[in-house]
Amino acid sequence: MTIELKGMKTSREHAGSSFSGYPMLVLLLALLGVVAWNFSANLPSGDPPLGFLLLLFVPLLAFTVVIAGFFMIQPNQAAVLTLFGEYRGTERSEGLRWVWPWIMRKKMSVRAHNVHSERVKINELRGNPIEIACNVVWRVADTAQASFDVDDYKAFVNIQIEAGLRTVGSRHPYDDLEGEEVTLRGSGELVNRELLEELNDRMKVAGIIIDEAGLTHLAYAAEIASAMLRRQQAEAVIAARSKLVIGAVGMVEDALTKLSQDGIVDLDNERRATMVSNLMVVLCGEREAQPVVNAGTLYQ
């Protein structure tokens, strides 16, 4: 059965017609017995006559036809049947099977395959070169498409995995410390889901289903790795200092409010500014503050 898709004739799998091999195995043994009986019972003493040769030839021919039609299907395996180049269905029944010997059988595994891609160098959304790799679990869902709609479905899978990885990797930046964008490093689940959808869309033409897909390697390319590391460290320091200053301002504000509410000390603007400066130095300084004893006043 075929359908037309974008100008290309696309195959669709349907069940093939074959027979259980066990009754045919009994028939094979019976034919073997007939051949043996004819040979022993009718063997002439001199040159064999034509009738004897025919009695021997016909069972031997039937024996050859029967034995040529046997094939075995393992669990999670299928056989694509063709007759003179025409697709005649797919046999998925396990065990010993039999078809007419002129029907060709191409066995195909429908088990899950695990592929770990090579590391690919691409440019992420902001133009920075990165190295990226993924792991993909795939299987053949439509044996007709995998056999007839692509030249080599295994090579097709490997090429499309790399193409899909490049496409998804170029859509997002590597990192974003502000957390406002979907990033390759910080949004793993979203990126993996997007990669799964991208690969499934690419594999439809070959009858392949992607069950799992996820990034396994993500790093800046070697030529910019050190520079990007320094940039990340600088951005992390800036973000940490910003939070530290915001927290220190809140602590100073609380301290001044508490001193004023409890009437512990009455601060004018100059004393308030001095206390704010001292507290900010203590709270934001990278080194431990050293106290200074003032023997006079703020005004002398």
N, C-alpha and C positions, 0 to 999 in steps of 0.2 A: 504494500500500500504506500502511495506517495502523495505528497501535497506540494503545491507551488509556493515558494517563499522567496520574494525579492528576485524573481527571474531564475531561480535555481531550483531544480527538482530535488526535494528533500525527502529522504527515506524515513519510514517509521516502522518500528519493530512490531511484528505480530507473531503469534505462535506458529511454529512449524509442525509438519506432519511426519511423525516417525512412529515406530512400533517398539514395544518392549523386546529386548534382546533375548530374554530367557526362552520364550516359545521357539524363537528362531534357532536358539542353541540346541534345543531338543531335535528340531528338524535337521540341523547340521549333523548331529550324531546319528540320526536315522539314515541320512544319505550316505554317511560314512559306512554304516553297516551294510547298506545295499550294495555299495561298491565292493566291499570285502566279500560279500556273499556271491555276487556275480563272478568275481574273479576266481573264487575257489570252486564254485559249483559248475561253472561253464568253461573252465580252462581246457582248451583242446590239447591233444597230444602233439599235433604237428603245428603247421602254420595257422594262426588264428583267423577264422573267417570274418567276413565283413559284419555279419550279425553280432558276433561276439564283441567286436570293437565298438559297434553302436551301443550295445547294452552297457559297455564300460564307459563310453564317452559321455553319454547323456547324464548319468548320475554325477560324474566328475565335473561336468559343466555346471550343473545345479549346485554342487558343493562349492565351486569357486565363486558363483554369484552370491550365495548366502554368506560365505565367510568374508567377502569383500565389503558387505554392508554393515558390519559391526563397528560400533564406536562407543566409547565410555565417557560419561559426564560425571565429573567430580562435584562435590558440594561447592556452591558459589562459582559455578562455571557454566558457560553457555556455548552452543554450537550454532553458527550461522550457516544455513543451508542454501545452496544455490544450484540451479539447474541450467546448464549452458549459459551462464552469465546472468540469469534472472534470479532475483531474491525470492526464496520460497519459504521464508519464516525462520524463527529462532527456536531451538530446542533447549529448554532449561531443566527438564526432568532429570533427576540424578539416577545413576546406575547404568546398566548395560542397555544400549539402544540399537535399533537397526533401521536402516533406510535402504532404498535401492542403490546399488553401488555406483550408478552414474550421477547420483546427487552428491555434490561436493560439500564437505564439512570443514568449516574453519572454527576451531575452538578459541574461546576468548574468556579471560578471567573477568568476573564481575565482583571480585573482592575489593576491599578498600586498599588503596595504595597511599603510601606516605612519601612525600617529596619534600626535601629540604633544599631550597633554592640556593644558587650561588649569590655571593655578595655583589650587589649592583650599585654602581656609583651614579647618583642622580642629583639634580638641583632641586632643593625644596622650594616652598612658595616664595621665600625671600631671596632666592638665588644662591644660597650657600650650598656647596657640594657636600653631600653626605653619602655614607655607605649604609645600605639597607638589605635585609634578607628576611625570608619568611618560611614558614612550614605549612604545607597544604596536605589535607587528606581528601582524596578524590576516588571516585568509582564510576564504572560504566553503567549508565541507566538505560540507554537505548543502543543495543548492539548493532542495529541496522545503520544508524547514523554514524557510529564510531567506525564501522567497516566501509561504508560507501560514500559518506559526505565529506570526509577528510582523507588525505593521503596516508598519514601515519598518525593515529590518534595519540600515541604516547609522546611523540615529538611535538605534536600540536599542543598538548597540555603543558609541556615544559616551556615552550615559547610564550604561550599566553600567560603563564604565571609571571614570567619576567615582565611582560608588557603591562599586565595589571598592576604589578608592584610599582613600576615606574609611574603609572598614571595616578595611583592613590598617593604615592609619596610626594609627588609634585603639587598636590592640592593643598597641603598644609605646611606650616612652618615647623622647624625642628622643635623649638621651645618658645615659651612666652611666659615670663615671670609674672606678668600682671594677671594671668589666668583668664583673659578675655577671649581667647581664640581656642579652637580645636587644634591641638598640637600632636605631632607624632610621638613625642616623649611623654606628654602628660595626659593624653586621652586615648589610652591603649584600647579600651573596649570599643569606643566609637570607630577608631581607625580599623580595627580587626573586622568589625561588622561591615564597614564600607568595603574593605578588601574582599570579604566573602561575597558580597553582592556583585561587585565588579567582576570577579572571576566567574561566578555562576552565569552572569550575562554573556561573558565571552565564550563559555564552554557549551552553550546551548546548541550551537551548530554541530557539535561533535557528539551530542548525546551524553555528555559528562556532567555529573553532579559533584559539587564541592561541598563536603560535609563540614570541614573545619579549615580555617585560615587565620594565621596570626603572625605578627612580626617576631622574629627571633634575634635579630641583630639590628642595632641602630646606633650610629656614631657619625661624628663629623669626619670628613675626609682628612687624610693625614696632613695635607698641605695647609689646612686652616685649623687643625685640632688645637694646637697650642694657643693660637690667638683667640679662638672661641672660648677656650677654658679660662683665659684671663678675663674675657668679657663677662662670662658667667660669674666668675668670682667677684668682679667689680659690681655687677648688678646685685649680687647677693649681699655684698657689704653695704651698698646704698640702701637696699630694702631693709636690712637689719638696723642701720643707723636711723632711718626714718621712723621705724616703729619705736626705737629707743627714745628718740626725741619726743615723739607724741606721748609716750608713757611718762617721761620725765616731766613734761609740761603739766600733765594731769596730776601727778604727785605733788608738784610745787603748788599748784592751785589749791589742792585739798589741804596742804599744810598751812598755807596762808589763811584760808577760810577758817580752819579749825582754831588757829591762833587768835584770829579776830573774834570769832564767836565766843570762845572761852575767856576772853579778856586777859589772856596771858601777857601780851605785850601790845603796845600801841605803836604801830609803824607808820611813819610818814612816807612820802613817795621815795625819798632817797634811801631810807633804810629798807623799804620794800624792794627797791631795785637791787640793792646790795645782797639781800637775802636770796632773791631770785637767782642772781648771778652765782652765788656760792652753791646753792642747791643744784643748779644745772651743771656746774663743774663737777660736783660730787657724783651726781647720777649719770652723767654722760661721759665722764672721763674714762679712758682705757686703763689708767693706772690708779692705784689706791691713793685717795686724797690724804694729804698731811695737814693736820690742824695747825692754825696760826693763832697765838694768843695776842689779842689787842689790849695793850695796857692803857690806851687813851680812849678817845671817842671817834666817831665817824667824822667829826668836824674838825679835829685837831691832829 
